[in-house]
Amino acid sequence: MINFAYIKNRTLFFVFNHPIGKQEFDNNIQSIKSALKFHMPSECQECNESLFDEIKAFVTHSPKSNTPKYKEIKQVYKERSSGDFDINVDDEKLNSLIRSIQEIIKKANKNEA
């Protein structure tokens, strides 16, 4: 139900994708605040810069995008076979399929040379 969270102007924001999640969060916000304040370090100078004073939540009404978060990379490999191999298959359909694959391999090797 939580899309993401971020800190801005010393306020911790929780962004929900459904109003029920925000309502449940609002019902428990005081216990969340007290638990976080109990566990926050007070001596650490580096930590004090990134701490927050307030916690707020809201619902986003923008739909999640279904775009992949990765870049698809097409990998091309050099053909390692020369296409010179014996075909010992009795089935005629399978034999013709293997021969067509053999011809594709031989053509690929001629184009690379």
N, C-alpha and C positions, 0 to 999 in steps of 0.2 A: 504494500500500500504506500510506502514511502518511495517517492521518485528519487529524490536526492536531498542533500542538506548543504548549507553553506553559511559562512559567517560574514556579515557585513555591518560595519559601524558598531562593533562590539555586540551584535545581536545574532544569535544562532537561529537560522530559519530552517524549518522542515517543510518540504514541499510534498504534498500528498496528491495522489491521483484519484482519490475518491473521498466524498464528504464524510462518510462514516469513519474513515480512518482519522480524519482531522477531529471529529467529534470525540472519538475515543482518546485521542492524544490530549485534547483540551480537558477532558475529565481527569486525566492523570498528570497534568502538567506540573502541579505543585510538588508531587512526590518525585517527579523527574528532576525538577530544579533543586530540590533539597539533596537528592542523591548526587547530582553533579557537583554542587557546591561543596559537599562533604569530601569528594575525591579530588578536587582541584588542588594542585600544588600552590602554596603561597610564597615560598622562598625563591623560586626559580624566576630570574629576570627574563629569560627567553620565553618562558611560558606565559608570563603576564601580558606580553604584547599580543598574544593570539587568543587570550581568554575573552569571554563574552559576559555581558551583564544581564541580558534578557533572552528569553526563548519565545519564538513566535512560530506559528504554523499557518499555512494557507493551502488551498486546493488549486492546482493548475487545471485548466480546462482545455489545454492543447493536447491532442492525441499523441501518443508515442509514435515515433517514426519507425518503420520496419526496415530501414536501410541498414545494411550490415556495417559494423564498425571496423571492419578490416578491409584491406585492399587485396583484391584477388590478383595473384601473380601467376601467370601462365608459365609453367616450367617446360622447357624443351630440352630433351636429352638427345645426344648423338647416338645413332643406331650402332649398336655393338656387333650385330650379326652382319655377315656378308651376304646372306641369302643362299649360301651353298650348303644345303643339307638335304639328306635323303628323306623321302616321304614314304613311310611303310604303313599305310592305312588302307584297309580293304573297303570301307564305306565310301561310296562314290561322292556323296554330298560333302562329307568331311574332307575327303581328298581334294576336291576342287576348291574348298575354302582355304585349305592350307597352301595350295598352289597360288591362289590369289594373294595371300599374305606374303608368300615368297617373292612374287613379282613386285609387290609394293616395296619390300625391303631392297630388292636389287635396284629399282628405280631411284630410291632415296640415296643409295650409295653412289649411283652414277651422277646424281645432281650435286652431291657434296664434293666429288672429285674434280 
